[in-house]
C-alpha cells in the first residue's frame, strides 16, 4: 500500500511520511470522534500515530512527530 491508495485523502506530505484524513472512514464506521488523521511512514509502511482533533491541530502534532521519528531513522 502507498499514499496513492491509502484509503483516504492525503492532507500533508513529508519526506518518507504522509498524513491521511480518516474522517470519512470513521464516520462510515460510526467511530467517535469522527474527525481524525493518521500519520503513516512510507518505509517500512505503517501507521505511526492517530490524531483526533482539528486538521490544523493534527498537522501541528504530525510535524512534531515526523521530526521526532526522523531523528530515530524511520
HTML snippet that shows the backbone in 3Dmol.js (N, CA, C, O; Angstrom):
<script src="https://3Dmol.org/build/3Dmol-min.js"></script>
<div id="view" style="width:600px;height:400px;position:relative"></div>
<script>
const pdb = `
ATOM      1  N   UNK A   1       0.843  -1.171   0.000  1.00  0.00           N
ATOM      2  CA  UNK A   1       0.000   0.000   0.000  1.00  0.00           C
ATOM      3  C   UNK A   1       0.889   1.235   0.000  1.00  0.00           C
ATOM      4  O   UNK A   1       2.008   1.218   0.512  1.00  0.00           O
ATOM      5  N   UNK A   2       0.372   2.290  -0.578  1.00  0.00           N
ATOM      6  CA  UNK A   2       1.107   3.546  -0.651  1.00  0.00           C
ATOM      7  C   UNK A   2       0.125   4.691  -0.489  1.00  0.00           C
ATOM      8  O   UNK A   2      -1.088   4.487  -0.446  1.00  0.00           O
ATOM      9  N   UNK A   3       0.657   5.877  -0.401  1.00  0.00           N
ATOM     10  CA  UNK A   3      -0.220   7.024  -0.180  1.00  0.00           C
ATOM     11  C   UNK A   3      -1.221   7.211  -1.311  1.00  0.00           C
ATOM     12  O   UNK A   3      -2.282   7.797  -1.094  1.00  0.00           O
ATOM     13  N   UNK A   4      -0.912   6.724  -2.523  1.00  0.00           N
ATOM     14  CA  UNK A   4      -1.831   6.869  -3.648  1.00  0.00           C
ATOM     15  C   UNK A   4      -3.102   6.039  -3.467  1.00  0.00           C
ATOM     16  O   UNK A   4      -4.134   6.375  -4.048  1.00  0.00           O
ATOM     17  N   UNK A   5      -3.054   4.993  -2.697  1.00  0.00           N
ATOM     18  CA  UNK A   5      -4.234   4.151  -2.476  1.00  0.00           C
ATOM     19  C   UNK A   5      -4.399   3.799  -0.998  1.00  0.00           C
ATOM     20  O   UNK A   5      -4.715   2.660  -0.657  1.00  0.00           O
ATOM     21  N   UNK A   6      -4.185   4.771  -0.137  1.00  0.00           N
ATOM     22  CA  UNK A   6      -4.146   4.526   1.303  1.00  0.00           C
ATOM     23  C   UNK A   6      -5.514   4.536   1.977  1.00  0.00           C
ATOM     24  O   UNK A   6      -5.598   4.303   3.182  1.00  0.00           O
ATOM     25  N   UNK A   7      -6.586   4.800   1.233  1.00  0.00           N
ATOM     26  CA  UNK A   7      -7.917   4.722   1.821  1.00  0.00           C
ATOM     27  C   UNK A   7      -8.544   6.049   2.202  1.00  0.00           C
ATOM     28  O   UNK A   7      -9.673   6.081   2.691  1.00  0.00           O
ATOM     29  N   UNK A   8      -7.846   7.124   1.990  1.00  0.00           N
ATOM     30  CA  UNK A   8      -8.390   8.444   2.307  1.00  0.00           C
ATOM     31  C   UNK A   8      -7.521   9.522   1.705  1.00  0.00           C
ATOM     32  O   UNK A   8      -6.414   9.252   1.239  1.00  0.00           O
ATOM     33  N   UNK A   9      -8.026  10.755   1.715  1.00  0.00           N
ATOM     34  CA  UNK A   9      -7.232  11.843   1.139  1.00  0.00           C
ATOM     35  C   UNK A   9      -5.997  12.172   1.965  1.00  0.00           C
ATOM     36  O   UNK A   9      -6.032  12.153   3.196  1.00  0.00           O
ATOM     37  N   UNK A  10      -4.916  12.471   1.278  1.00  0.00           N
ATOM     38  CA  UNK A  10      -3.676  12.866   1.947  1.00  0.00           C
ATOM     39  C   UNK A  10      -3.752  14.366   2.226  1.00  0.00           C
ATOM     40  O   UNK A  10      -3.978  15.174   1.324  1.00  0.00           O
ATOM     41  N   UNK A  11      -3.557  14.716   3.498  1.00  0.00           N
ATOM     42  CA  UNK A  11      -3.655  16.102   3.946  1.00  0.00           C
ATOM     43  C   UNK A  11      -2.321  16.822   3.815  1.00  0.00           C
ATOM     44  O   UNK A  11      -2.269  17.991   3.434  1.00  0.00           O
ATOM     45  N   UNK A  12      -1.243  16.111   4.133  1.00  0.00           N
ATOM     46  CA  UNK A  12       0.093  16.705   4.065  1.00  0.00           C
ATOM     47  C   UNK A  12       1.102  15.601   3.795  1.00  0.00           C
ATOM     48  O   UNK A  12       0.978  14.482   4.295  1.00  0.00           O
ATOM     49  N   UNK A  13       2.100  15.941   2.997  1.00  0.00           N
ATOM     50  CA  UNK A  13       3.177  15.001   2.689  1.00  0.00           C
ATOM     51  C   UNK A  13       4.469  15.501   3.310  1.00  0.00           C
ATOM     52  O   UNK A  13       4.736  16.701   3.361  1.00  0.00           O
ATOM     53  N   UNK A  14       5.255  14.558   3.775  1.00  0.00           N
ATOM     54  CA  UNK A  14       6.580  14.809   4.320  1.00  0.00           C
ATOM     55  C   UNK A  14       7.532  13.862   3.601  1.00  0.00           C
ATOM     56  O   UNK A  14       7.084  12.929   2.934  1.00  0.00           O
ATOM     57  N   UNK A  15       8.802  14.079   3.723  1.00  0.00           N
ATOM     58  CA  UNK A  15       9.763  13.132   3.165  1.00  0.00           C
ATOM     59  C   UNK A  15       9.663  11.831   3.950  1.00  0.00           C
ATOM     60  O   UNK A  15      10.051  11.774   5.117  1.00  0.00           O
ATOM     61  N   UNK A  16       9.140  10.782   3.308  1.00  0.00           N
ATOM     62  CA  UNK A  16       9.017   9.473   3.936  1.00  0.00           C
ATOM     63  C   UNK A  16       7.770   9.276   4.778  1.00  0.00           C
ATOM     64  O   UNK A  16       7.584   8.204   5.353  1.00  0.00           O
ATOM     65  N   UNK A  17       6.911  10.282   4.866  1.00  0.00           N
ATOM     66  CA  UNK A  17       5.697  10.210   5.684  1.00  0.00           C
ATOM     67  C   UNK A  17       4.557  10.904   4.954  1.00  0.00           C
ATOM     68  O   UNK A  17       4.778  11.681   4.025  1.00  0.00           O
ATOM     69  N   UNK A  18       3.330  10.612   5.387  1.00  0.00           N
ATOM     70  CA  UNK A  18       2.177  11.379   4.925  1.00  0.00           C
ATOM     71  C   UNK A  18       1.085  11.320   5.983  1.00  0.00           C
ATOM     72  O   UNK A  18       1.018  10.386   6.782  1.00  0.00           O
ATOM     73  N   UNK A  19       0.238  12.335   5.968  1.00  0.00           N
ATOM     74  CA  UNK A  19      -0.863  12.458   6.913  1.00  0.00           C
ATOM     75  C   UNK A  19      -2.166  12.266   6.141  1.00  0.00           C
ATOM     76  O   UNK A  19      -2.453  13.002   5.197  1.00  0.00           O
ATOM     77  N   UNK A  20      -2.955  11.266   6.554  1.00  0.00           N
ATOM     78  CA  UNK A  20      -4.199  10.921   5.872  1.00  0.00           C
ATOM     79  C   UNK A  20      -5.404  11.392   6.684  1.00  0.00           C
ATOM     80  O   UNK A  20      -5.420  11.282   7.910  1.00  0.00           O
ATOM     81  N   UNK A  21      -6.408  11.916   5.991  1.00  0.00           N
ATOM     82  CA  UNK A  21      -7.670  12.298   6.620  1.00  0.00           C
ATOM     83  C   UNK A  21      -8.510  11.041   6.796  1.00  0.00           C
ATOM     84  O   UNK A  21      -8.892  10.407   5.812  1.00  0.00           O
ATOM     85  N   UNK A  22      -8.800  10.676   8.040  1.00  0.00           N
ATOM     86  CA  UNK A  22      -9.584   9.476   8.358  1.00  0.00           C
ATOM     87  C   UNK A  22     -11.048   9.775   8.616  1.00  0.00           C
ATOM     88  O   UNK A  22     -11.805   8.864   8.951  1.00  0.00           O
ATOM     89  N   UNK A  23     -11.470  11.019   8.473  1.00  0.00           N
ATOM     90  CA  UNK A  23     -12.816  11.417   8.879  1.00  0.00           C
ATOM     91  C   UNK A  23     -13.896  10.590   8.194  1.00  0.00           C
ATOM     92  O   UNK A  23     -14.785  10.074   8.871  1.00  0.00           O
ATOM     93  N   UNK A  24     -13.847  10.452   6.895  1.00  0.00           N
ATOM     94  CA  UNK A  24     -14.874   9.697   6.176  1.00  0.00           C
ATOM     95  C   UNK A  24     -14.894   8.230   6.606  1.00  0.00           C
ATOM     96  O   UNK A  24     -15.962   7.639   6.767  1.00  0.00           O
ATOM     97  N   UNK A  25     -13.719   7.654   6.789  1.00  0.00           N
ATOM     98  CA  UNK A  25     -13.614   6.261   7.226  1.00  0.00           C
ATOM     99  C   UNK A  25     -14.283   6.090   8.582  1.00  0.00           C
ATOM    100  O   UNK A  25     -15.050   5.149   8.784  1.00  0.00           O
ATOM    101  N   UNK A  26     -13.995   6.993   9.506  1.00  0.00           N
ATOM    102  CA  UNK A  26     -14.528   6.904  10.861  1.00  0.00           C
ATOM    103  C   UNK A  26     -16.026   7.194  10.905  1.00  0.00           C
ATOM    104  O   UNK A  26     -16.756   6.569  11.674  1.00  0.00           O
ATOM    105  N   UNK A  27     -16.492   8.149  10.076  1.00  0.00           N
ATOM    106  CA  UNK A  27     -17.932   8.424  10.027  1.00  0.00           C
ATOM    107  C   UNK A  27     -18.693   7.195   9.552  1.00  0.00           C
ATOM    108  O   UNK A  27     -19.729   6.849  10.121  1.00  0.00           O
ATOM    109  N   UNK A  28     -18.190   6.533   8.518  1.00  0.00           N
ATOM    110  CA  UNK A  28     -18.850   5.336   7.985  1.00  0.00           C
ATOM    111  C   UNK A  28     -18.837   4.177   8.967  1.00  0.00           C
ATOM    112  O   UNK A  28     -19.704   3.305   8.903  1.00  0.00           O
ATOM    113  N   UNK A  29     -17.873   4.151   9.872  1.00  0.00           N
ATOM    114  CA  UNK A  29     -17.769   3.081  10.865  1.00  0.00           C
ATOM    115  C   UNK A  29     -18.383   3.494  12.210  1.00  0.00           C
ATOM    116  O   UNK A  29     -18.306   2.744  13.183  1.00  0.00           O
ATOM    117  N   UNK A  30     -18.992   4.685  12.264  1.00  0.00           N
ATOM    118  CA  UNK A  30     -19.591   5.214  13.496  1.00  0.00           C
ATOM    119  C   UNK A  30     -18.597   5.259  14.654  1.00  0.00           C
ATOM    120  O   UNK A  30     -18.929   4.894  15.782  1.00  0.00           O
ATOM    121  N   UNK A  31     -17.389   5.705  14.370  1.00  0.00           N
ATOM    122  CA  UNK A  31     -16.353   5.858  15.392  1.00  0.00           C
ATOM    123  C   UNK A  31     -16.305   7.320  15.794  1.00  0.00           C
ATOM    124  O   UNK A  31     -16.209   8.206  14.944  1.00  0.00           O
ATOM    125  N   UNK A  32     -16.371   7.564  17.084  1.00  0.00           N
ATOM    126  CA  UNK A  32     -16.291   8.930  17.610  1.00  0.00           C
ATOM    127  C   UNK A  32     -14.972   9.115  18.330  1.00  0.00           C
ATOM    128  O   UNK A  32     -14.514   8.174  18.978  1.00  0.00           O
ATOM    129  N   UNK A  33     -14.337  10.268  18.257  1.00  0.00           N
ATOM    130  CA  UNK A  33     -14.724  11.371  17.384  1.00  0.00           C
ATOM    131  C   UNK A  33     -14.440  11.023  15.930  1.00  0.00           C
ATOM    132  O   UNK A  33     -13.503  10.289  15.617  1.00  0.00           O
ATOM    133  N   UNK A  34     -15.269  11.565  15.055  1.00  0.00           N
ATOM    134  CA  UNK A  34     -15.143  11.242  13.630  1.00  0.00           C
ATOM    135  C   UNK A  34     -13.941  11.933  12.988  1.00  0.00           C
ATOM    136  O   UNK A  34     -13.274  11.346  12.136  1.00  0.00           O
ATOM    137  N   UNK A  35     -13.655  13.186  13.393  1.00  0.00           N
ATOM    138  CA  UNK A  35     -12.537  13.896  12.768  1.00  0.00           C
ATOM    139  C   UNK A  35     -11.221  13.366  13.321  1.00  0.00           C
ATOM    140  O   UNK A  35     -10.927  13.510  14.507  1.00  0.00           O
ATOM    141  N   UNK A  36     -10.434  12.750  12.441  1.00  0.00           N
ATOM    142  CA  UNK A  36      -9.154  12.181  12.850  1.00  0.00           C
ATOM    143  C   UNK A  36      -8.235  12.088  11.646  1.00  0.00           C
ATOM    144  O   UNK A  36      -8.677  12.080  10.497  1.00  0.00           O
ATOM    145  N   UNK A  37      -6.946  12.018  11.938  1.00  0.00           N
ATOM    146  CA  UNK A  37      -5.909  11.999  10.906  1.00  0.00           C
ATOM    147  C   UNK A  37      -4.850  10.981  11.309  1.00  0.00           C
ATOM    148  O   UNK A  37      -4.421  10.941  12.462  1.00  0.00           O
ATOM    149  N   UNK A  38      -4.431  10.158  10.345  1.00  0.00           N
ATOM    150  CA  UNK A  38      -3.411   9.142  10.599  1.00  0.00           C
ATOM    151  C   UNK A  38      -2.107   9.528   9.930  1.00  0.00           C
ATOM    152  O   UNK A  38      -2.076   9.893   8.755  1.00  0.00           O
ATOM    153  N   UNK A  39      -1.039   9.440  10.690  1.00  0.00           N
ATOM    154  CA  UNK A  39       0.297   9.676  10.166  1.00  0.00           C
ATOM    155  C   UNK A  39       0.908   8.324   9.814  1.00  0.00           C
ATOM    156  O   UNK A  39       0.949   7.414  10.643  1.00  0.00           O
ATOM    157  N   UNK A  40       1.381   8.203   8.579  1.00  0.00           N
ATOM    158  CA  UNK A  40       1.990   6.965   8.103  1.00  0.00           C
ATOM    159  C   UNK A  40       3.447   7.185   7.734  1.00  0.00           C
ATOM    160  O   UNK A  40       3.823   8.244   7.232  1.00  0.00           O
ATOM    161  N   UNK A  41       4.258   6.170   7.990  1.00  0.00           N
ATOM    162  CA  UNK A  41       5.625   6.091   7.496  1.00  0.00           C
ATOM    163  C   UNK A  41       5.555   5.284   6.201  1.00  0.00           C
ATOM    164  O   UNK A  41       4.858   4.271   6.141  1.00  0.00           O
ATOM    165  N   UNK A  42       6.269   5.722   5.165  1.00  0.00           N
ATOM    166  CA  UNK A  42       6.214   5.019   3.887  1.00  0.00           C
ATOM    167  C   UNK A  42       7.080   3.762   3.854  1.00  0.00           C
ATOM    168  O   UNK A  42       6.701   2.776   3.223  1.00  0.00           O
ATOM    169  N   UNK A  43       8.235   3.778   4.520  1.00  0.00           N
ATOM    170  CA  UNK A  43       9.149   2.620   4.526  1.00  0.00           C
ATOM    171  C   UNK A  43       9.779   2.455   5.890  1.00  0.00           C
ATOM    172  O   UNK A  43      10.550   3.328   6.289  1.00  0.00           O
ATOM    173  N   UNK A  44       9.514   1.430   6.611  1.00  0.00           N
ATOM    174  CA  UNK A  44       8.513   0.421   6.281  1.00  0.00           C
ATOM    175  C   UNK A  44       7.117   1.023   6.424  1.00  0.00           C
ATOM    176  O   UNK A  44       6.873   1.856   7.297  1.00  0.00           O
ATOM    177  N   UNK A  45       6.204   0.589   5.551  1.00  0.00           N
ATOM    178  CA  UNK A  45       4.870   1.159   5.550  1.00  0.00           C
ATOM    179  C   UNK A  45       4.162   0.828   6.855  1.00  0.00           C
ATOM    180  O   UNK A  45       4.156  -0.323   7.292  1.00  0.00           O
ATOM    181  N   UNK A  46       3.577   1.823   7.465  1.00  0.00           N
ATOM    182  CA  UNK A  46       2.792   1.585   8.667  1.00  0.00           C
ATOM    183  C   UNK A  46       2.325   2.871   9.300  1.00  0.00           C
ATOM    184  O   UNK A  46       2.904   3.940   9.107  1.00  0.00           O
ATOM    185  N   UNK A  47       1.265   2.733  10.058  1.00  0.00           N
ATOM    186  CA  UNK A  47       0.722   3.880  10.778  1.00  0.00           C
ATOM    187  C   UNK A  47       1.609   4.180  11.973  1.00  0.00           C
ATOM    188  O   UNK A  47       1.991   3.281  12.722  1.00  0.00           O
ATOM    189  N   UNK A  48       1.932   5.451  12.139  1.00  0.00           N
ATOM    190  CA  UNK A  48       2.778   5.894  13.240  1.00  0.00           C
ATOM    191  C   UNK A  48       1.913   6.357  14.409  1.00  0.00           C
ATOM    192  O   UNK A  48       2.165   6.004  15.561  1.00  0.00           O
ATOM    193  N   UNK A  49       0.884   7.157  14.096  1.00  0.00           N
ATOM    194  CA  UNK A  49       0.044   7.717  15.151  1.00  0.00           C
ATOM    195  C   UNK A  49      -1.266   8.213  14.557  1.00  0.00           C
ATOM    196  O   UNK A  49      -1.333   8.550  13.375  1.00  0.00           O
ATOM    197  N   UNK A  50      -2.316   8.254  15.390  1.00  0.00           N
ATOM    198  CA  UNK A  50      -3.613   8.810  15.010  1.00  0.00           C
ATOM    199  C   UNK A  50      -3.858  10.042  15.863  1.00  0.00           C
ATOM    200  O   UNK A  50      -3.672  10.018  17.080  1.00  0.00           O
ATOM    201  N   UNK A  51      -4.277  11.116  15.212  1.00  0.00           N
ATOM    202  CA  UNK A  51      -4.570  12.372  15.905  1.00  0.00           C
ATOM    203  C   UNK A  51      -6.060  12.654  15.765  1.00  0.00           C
ATOM    204  O   UNK A  51      -6.558  12.799  14.649  1.00  0.00           O
ATOM    205  N   UNK A  52      -6.776  12.734  16.878  1.00  0.00           N
ATOM    206  CA  UNK A  52      -8.202  13.053  16.839  1.00  0.00           C
ATOM    207  C   UNK A  52      -8.375  14.502  17.262  1.00  0.00           C
ATOM    208  O   UNK A  52      -8.164  14.859  18.421  1.00  0.00           O
ATOM    209  N   UNK A  53      -8.760  15.319  16.308  1.00  0.00           N
ATOM    210  CA  UNK A  53      -8.929  16.741  16.542  1.00  0.00           C
ATOM    211  C   UNK A  53      -8.989  17.464  15.216  1.00  0.00           C
ATOM    212  O   UNK A  53      -9.128  16.839  14.165  1.00  0.00           O
ATOM    213  N   UNK A  54      -8.884  18.764  15.263  1.00  0.00           N
ATOM    214  CA  UNK A  54      -8.976  19.572  14.046  1.00  0.00           C
ATOM    215  C   UNK A  54      -7.790  19.298  13.111  1.00  0.00           C
ATOM    216  O   UNK A  54      -6.739  18.818  13.536  1.00  0.00           O
ATOM    217  N   UNK A  55      -7.988  19.614  11.843  1.00  0.00           N
ATOM    218  CA  UNK A  55      -6.924  19.415  10.858  1.00  0.00           C
ATOM    219  C   UNK A  55      -5.692  20.236  11.218  1.00  0.00           C
ATOM    220  O   UNK A  55      -4.568  19.741  11.137  1.00  0.00           O
ATOM    221  N   UNK A  56      -5.901  21.483  11.613  1.00  0.00           N
ATOM    222  CA  UNK A  56      -4.778  22.354  11.956  1.00  0.00           C
ATOM    223  C   UNK A  56      -3.971  21.779  13.121  1.00  0.00           C
ATOM    224  O   UNK A  56      -2.741  21.760  13.087  1.00  0.00           O
ATOM    225  N   UNK A  57      -4.672  21.316  14.137  1.00  0.00           N
ATOM    226  CA  UNK A  57      -4.011  20.729  15.308  1.00  0.00           C
ATOM    227  C   UNK A  57      -3.268  19.448  14.913  1.00  0.00           C
ATOM    228  O   UNK A  57      -2.128  19.228  15.321  1.00  0.00           O
ATOM    229  N   UNK A  58      -3.933  18.608  14.112  1.00  0.00           N
ATOM    230  CA  UNK A  58      -3.323  17.342  13.694  1.00  0.00           C
ATOM    231  C   UNK A  58      -2.052  17.593  12.883  1.00  0.00           C
ATOM    232  O   UNK A  58      -1.069  16.868  13.037  1.00  0.00           O
ATOM    233  N   UNK A  59      -2.061  18.603  12.030  1.00  0.00           N
ATOM    234  CA  UNK A  59      -0.869  18.929  11.241  1.00  0.00           C
ATOM    235  C   UNK A  59       0.266  19.367  12.160  1.00  0.00           C
ATOM    236  O   UNK A  59       1.413  18.967  11.960  1.00  0.00           O
ATOM    237  N   UNK A  60      -0.038  20.174  13.153  1.00  0.00           N
ATOM    238  CA  UNK A  60       0.999  20.597  14.104  1.00  0.00           C
ATOM    239  C   UNK A  60       1.590  19.394  14.828  1.00  0.00           C
ATOM    240  O   UNK A  60       2.809  19.277  14.961  1.00  0.00           O
ATOM    241  N   UNK A  61       0.718  18.500  15.296  1.00  0.00           N
ATOM    242  CA  UNK A  61       1.199  17.306  16.005  1.00  0.00           C
ATOM    243  C   UNK A  61       1.995  16.393  15.065  1.00  0.00           C
ATOM    244  O   UNK A  61       3.007  15.817  15.464  1.00  0.00           O
ATOM    245  N   UNK A  62       1.538  16.266  13.831  1.00  0.00           N
ATOM    246  CA  UNK A  62       2.249  15.436  12.858  1.00  0.00           C
ATOM    247  C   UNK A  62       3.623  16.013  12.553  1.00  0.00           C
ATOM    248  O   UNK A  62       4.600  15.272  12.445  1.00  0.00           O
ATOM    249  N   UNK A  63       3.702  17.334  12.414  1.00  0.00           N
ATOM    250  CA  UNK A  63       5.001  17.980  12.184  1.00  0.00           C
ATOM    251  C   UNK A  63       5.995  17.602  13.285  1.00  0.00           C
ATOM    252  O   UNK A  63       7.145  17.260  13.010  1.00  0.00           O
ATOM    253  N   UNK A  64       5.537  17.668  14.521  1.00  0.00           N
ATOM    254  CA  UNK A  64       6.412  17.334  15.662  1.00  0.00           C
ATOM    255  C   UNK A  64       6.757  15.849  15.667  1.00  0.00           C
ATOM    256  O   UNK A  64       7.900  15.480  15.940  1.00  0.00           O
ATOM    257  N   UNK A  65       5.793  15.004  15.371  1.00  0.00           N
ATOM    258  CA  UNK A  65       6.031  13.559  15.373  1.00  0.00           C
ATOM    259  C   UNK A  65       6.993  13.162  14.266  1.00  0.00           C
ATOM    260  O   UNK A  65       7.868  12.323  14.480  1.00  0.00           O
ATOM    261  N   UNK A  66       6.844  13.752  13.087  1.00  0.00           N
ATOM    262  CA  UNK A  66       7.752  13.438  11.972  1.00  0.00           C
ATOM    263  C   UNK A  66       9.175  13.834  12.348  1.00  0.00           C
ATOM    264  O   UNK A  66      10.111  13.072  12.106  1.00  0.00           O
ATOM    265  N   UNK A  67       9.348  15.000  12.930  1.00  0.00           N
ATOM    266  CA  UNK A  67      10.694  15.435  13.336  1.00  0.00           C
ATOM    267  C   UNK A  67      11.285  14.446  14.325  1.00  0.00           C
ATOM    268  O   UNK A  67      12.462  14.099  14.227  1.00  0.00           O
ATOM    269  N   UNK A  68      10.486  13.990  15.273  1.00  0.00           N
ATOM    270  CA  UNK A  68      10.941  13.019  16.269  1.00  0.00           C
ATOM    271  C   UNK A  68      11.267  11.672  15.617  1.00  0.00           C
ATOM    272  O   UNK A  68      12.298  11.071  15.918  1.00  0.00           O
ATOM    273  N   UNK A  69      10.394  11.200  14.730  1.00  0.00           N
ATOM    274  CA  UNK A  69      10.605   9.913  14.063  1.00  0.00           C
ATOM    275  C   UNK A  69      11.831   9.949  13.160  1.00  0.00           C
ATOM    276  O   UNK A  69      12.577   8.972  13.090  1.00  0.00           O
ATOM    277  N   UNK A  70      12.044  11.056  12.473  1.00  0.00           N
ATOM    278  CA  UNK A  70      13.222  11.162  11.594  1.00  0.00           C
ATOM    279  C   UNK A  70      14.511  11.095  12.401  1.00  0.00           C
ATOM    280  O   UNK A  70      15.528  10.595  11.920  1.00  0.00           O
ATOM    281  N   UNK A  71      14.466  11.594  13.615  1.00  0.00           N
ATOM    282  CA  UNK A  71      15.659  11.508  14.458  1.00  0.00           C
ATOM    283  C   UNK A  71      15.930  10.059  14.879  1.00  0.00           C
ATOM    284  O   UNK A  71      17.042   9.727  15.290  1.00  0.00           O
ATOM    285  N   UNK A  72      14.893   9.187  14.774  1.00  0.00           N
ATOM    286  CA  UNK A  72      15.053   7.767  15.089  1.00  0.00           C
ATOM    287  C   UNK A  72      15.283   6.941  13.830  1.00  0.00           C
ATOM    288  O   UNK A  72      15.365   5.715  13.896  1.00  0.00           O
ATOM    289  N   UNK A  73      15.391   7.622  12.662  1.00  0.00           N
ATOM    290  CA  UNK A  73      15.625   6.956  11.366  1.00  0.00           C
ATOM    291  C   UNK A  73      14.522   6.027  10.948  1.00  0.00           C
ATOM    292  O   UNK A  73      14.766   4.841  10.722  1.00  0.00           O
ATOM    293  N   UNK A  74      13.320   6.528  10.840  1.00  0.00           N
ATOM    294  CA  UNK A  74      12.187   5.734  10.358  1.00  0.00           C
ATOM    295  C   UNK A  74      12.405   5.376   8.899  1.00  0.00           C
ATOM    296  O   UNK A  74      11.566   4.708   8.295  1.00  0.00           O
TER     297      UNK A  74
END
`;
const viewer = $3Dmol.createViewer("view");
viewer.addModel(pdb, "pdb");
viewer.setStyle({}, {cartoon: {color: "spectrum"}});
viewer.zoomTo();
viewer.render();
</script>
